[in-house]
């Protein structure tokens, strides 16, 4: 780990957001699709023919803003509180440009987000006999109760 880096990311906050965006869930799939859309937008012949070609830099800045705004909008912390202030401070430290650059760079590879595997039906677990357990008392109690009734 180099000075000022956290597992190759700008800082801890950026690293944590990257972990959440790289998960195999709908959130990771959504942002992967958005990154693919950015690549298509930049490479689109329609944009080039109309002169509306966004430069890569503009597209990346816009993508970073969209990501940042979406993360902030999903905050479950509403109203003033210590936790909200700490989370907002941490989110201000996130390097959104670094995140979007890596998202777009990885968008060319196939998404690793796949549908969950089907649950397999497992056979029932075998019963384990524990020799330290006392034998079942139901038969002994029934015989004792029967003797008392007869006598």
Buried (B, 14 or more C-beta within 10 A) or exposed (E): EEEEEBEEBBBEBBBBBBEEBBEEEEBBBEBBEBBBBBBEBBEBEEBEEEEEBBEBEEBBBBBBEBBBEEBEEEEEEEEEEEEBEEBEEBBEEBBBBBBBBBBBEBBEEEBEBEEEEEEEEEEEEEEEEEEEEEEEEEEEEEEEEEEEEEE
